[in-house]
């Protein structure tokens, strides 16, 4: 999938942005001259209409911010996202996904693997796509590489 196709998708369908995408954007804002082309692509992606995060992603982003940056993050970046809260449906779907991967003998990586199960669960329950850098999502969802960036676009 190329960036233009993704922008069209994100303007018409819900897309959950994984923490890794938002952190990339924050980092690139500081060093935009060094990463000009990547910043141009990510800026286009960040301007799509139906971008979404979960309350877990919201917490992850704010927990990593300094107290001084929290207000700025909310005002400049996080305000533009729809935010999904976890319900019983997502908890049940996340447990099914976790059990399924465990039964396949697949190992979880990183410290935030449980959050990834919940994000994937939202893809199923809310019929959303997920935009991520995390290759682990390819074990839970149908993913394809975004041509011009090192991101995956995944769906249930």
N, C-alpha and C positions, 0 to 999 in steps of 0.2 A: 504494500500500500504506500502511496506517496503522500506527501504532506497535504496537497490540495484535496485529495480524497479524504484524508483524515479530518480536515477542517470542515468539509461538507458533512461528514458523519457526525462530528461534534456539534454542528449547528442544527442537526435534526434529531439526534439521539443522545441520551444521557451517557456521559463518559466520566468515569471515576478516575481522577488523577491520583496516582500513588504518591506517597511522600517523596520518593526519589525524584520525581519530575519537578515538584515544587522546590525542593532543595537545589536542584540544578539551576532553576530559574533564579533563585535568590543568589546563588554563587555567581552566575553569569552577570547579574546586575552590577556586581562589584567589579568584574573584570571584562566588561563588554567589549573593550577595544581588542583584547587578546583573543577573544572567541567570537569575532564579528558574525561569521556565517551561522554558527550554532545559535547565537543569540537571536539572530533574525528569524530563524526557523522556530525557536522556542517562543519568541514573542508572538508570532502568528498563532501558534498552538494555544498560548495562554489567553488569547482574545476570543476564543470560540464561545458560543452562546450557552451550551448546556453542560459546562464543566461542573463537576461535582466532587466533593470529598465526603468522607465519613467523619463522625465525631472522633473516632480513633485517630485518623490522620490529622485532624485539627489539633488534637491533644499532642501528638508527636511533634508537629511543627512548633507549637508554642512552648513545649517542654525544652526544645533545643535552642530557643531564643533567649537572649538576655532580657532582663526586665525592661531595659531601655528600648529594645527592638520590638517587644511584643505589640505595643500600640501601633507602631509603624507597619508591622506585618499584617495586623488586622485591617488597618486602613488602606494599605496599598495593594495587598495581594488577596488575603483570605476573604474579604468582603464580597468578592466577585464570584464566589463558589456557592452553589446549592450545597446544603449539608444534610446528609442522611444520618438518622439516629438508628442504633441497633434495636431490633425487635426480636421477639421469639423466633420469627421466621428465619432471620439471619443466623441466630444462634444454632438453630436446628440444622440449617444448611451447612454451616461451618463445621459442625460435628460430623455430618455425613462425609464432607470432603476430607476431613482429617482421618477418619476411619478408612475411607477408600484408599488414600495414599499409604497409610500404614499397612493395609492388607496387601498392597502391591509391593511392599518392601522398600518404598522410597523414603529417603531421609530428609528431614527438615534442615534448612541451613539458616544461620544467623540468629540473632536474638529476638527478632520481631516476627517469627514465623506464624504465630497465632493471629496477629493482625492481618497477615496475608490471607489466611483462611476466611476471615470476616469480609475482607475486600472482595474476594472471589465469590463469597456467598451473596453479597449485594449484586454482583453481576448476574447471578441466577434469579434472585428474588425480585429485583427491580428491572430486569432485562436491560442492563447497562453494559457498556464496554468498559475496559480498564486500560489505561495508558500507564506503562511502567518501564523501568529499566531492569527490573528483577526477573531473571530467567526462571525462578521457581514457579512463576505463574503459568509457565508453559506446561507444568505437570498437572495443573488444576483446570485450565481453560484452553480454548482453541486460540492460539496466538499467531500473529504474523509480525514480521519486522517492519518497522516504519523506514522506508528507503533512505531518507536523508539524515537520519539520526539513529542513535543506538537504543531506540525504544521499541517496545512491543505494544501492539494493539491487540487486546484479547477480548473474547466474548464467550458466553456460556454455550 
